[in-house]
Amino acid sequence: INVADGKITKRYPVSGSEFLNDIAILDNKVYFSDMNTGKLHVLENGQVTTLAENHEALNGLAVSEGKLYGLDAKGLHQFSLDGKEHVTINDEVTGGDGLIVIDENTFVASRWKGEIWMIKDGLATKMLDSKDQDVQTADIAYIPEEKLVLVPRFFSNKVSAYRLDY
């Protein structure tokens, strides 16, 4: 997309894709997930390549310090940059949506239906549960200087901010 005028200048088709969802960018590579097919893809030098498969409901991608992380139906994982290997960091926070990397041992993850979790040293703590209020917590953002987690609230036209105290 040309930022100056908003025109689409190039498209990159992904063969067999069904529900391309989340992205993370590292070293001029665009990593992205297909939630329905469970695949992790990368766009590099104009080519789309599948890096990993069989990651049910893969979403919530994030990069930090040269490492790639993702949430799927089996938990939070660190992926090798070639996608061939992954290490499970936590298997309690499954079906995640948004992911923030605070540091190499601390993560904040959201689930669509209204939960936000902190995963520190592999252990998960639920920080917010808004399911009863029907407040979804999908993608999230983070302002490190303020230690603020920003949560777009679907269907209510609001954004909530929560300060982390850790």
ChimeraX attribute file (.defattr): number of C-alpha atoms within 10 A of each C-alpha:
attribute: neighborCount
match mode: 1-to-1
recipient: residues
	/A:1	10
	/A:2	9
	/A:3	7
	/A:4	6
	/A:5	7
	/A:6	8
	/A:7	9
	/A:8	9
	/A:9	7
	/A:10	9
	/A:11	8
	/A:12	9
	/A:13	9
	/A:14	15
	/A:15	9
	/A:16	8
	/A:17	14
	/A:18	12
	/A:19	13
	/A:20	19
	/A:21	16
	/A:22	21
	/A:23	19
	/A:24	18
	/A:25	16
	/A:26	15
	/A:27	7
	/A:28	9
	/A:29	15
	/A:30	15
	/A:31	24
	/A:32	26
	/A:33	29
	/A:34	24
	/A:35	22
	/A:36	16
	/A:37	18
	/A:38	22
	/A:39	22
	/A:40	26
	/A:41	22
	/A:42	23
	/A:43	17
	/A:44	13
	/A:45	9
	/A:46	11
	/A:47	10
	/A:48	18
	/A:49	14
	/A:50	17
	/A:51	19
	/A:52	19
	/A:53	16
	/A:54	11
	/A:55	21
	/A:56	17
	/A:57	23
	/A:58	31
	/A:59	30
	/A:60	29
	/A:61	28
	/A:62	23
	/A:63	19
	/A:64	15
	/A:65	9
	/A:66	9
	/A:67	13
	/A:68	22
	/A:69	25
	/A:70	30
	/A:71	31
	/A:72	23
	/A:73	18
	/A:74	18
	/A:75	18
	/A:76	29
	/A:77	19
	/A:78	20
	/A:79	20
	/A:80	16
	/A:81	17
	/A:82	13
	/A:83	17
	/A:84	10
	/A:85	12
	/A:86	17
	/A:87	11
	/A:88	15
	/A:89	19
	/A:90	19
	/A:91	16
	/A:92	16
	/A:93	25
	/A:94	18
	/A:95	22
	/A:96	29
	/A:97	26
	/A:98	24
	/A:99	29
	/A:100	23
	/A:101	19
	/A:102	16
	/A:103	10
	/A:104	11
	/A:105	12
	/A:106	16
	/A:107	20
	/A:108	23
	/A:109	29
	/A:110	30
	/A:111	23
	/A:112	18
	/A:113	18
	/A:114	18
	/A:115	21
	/A:116	27
	/A:117	21
	/A:118	23
	/A:119	22
	/A:120	18
	/A:121	12
	/A:122	16
	/A:123	15
	/A:124	18
	/A:125	14
	/A:126	14
	/A:127	14
	/A:128	14
	/A:129	18
	/A:130	13
	/A:131	13
	/A:132	8
	/A:133	8
	/A:134	14
	/A:135	18
	/A:136	21
	/A:137	28
	/A:138	22
	/A:139	22
	/A:140	23
	/A:141	15
	/A:142	20
	/A:143	11
	/A:144	11
	/A:145	6
	/A:146	10
	/A:147	15
	/A:148	16
	/A:149	18
	/A:150	17
	/A:151	21
	/A:152	18
	/A:153	19
	/A:154	15
	/A:155	9
	/A:156	10
	/A:157	7
	/A:158	9
	/A:159	12
	/A:160	12
	/A:161	15
	/A:162	14
	/A:163	13
	/A:164	14
	/A:165	6
	/A:166	7
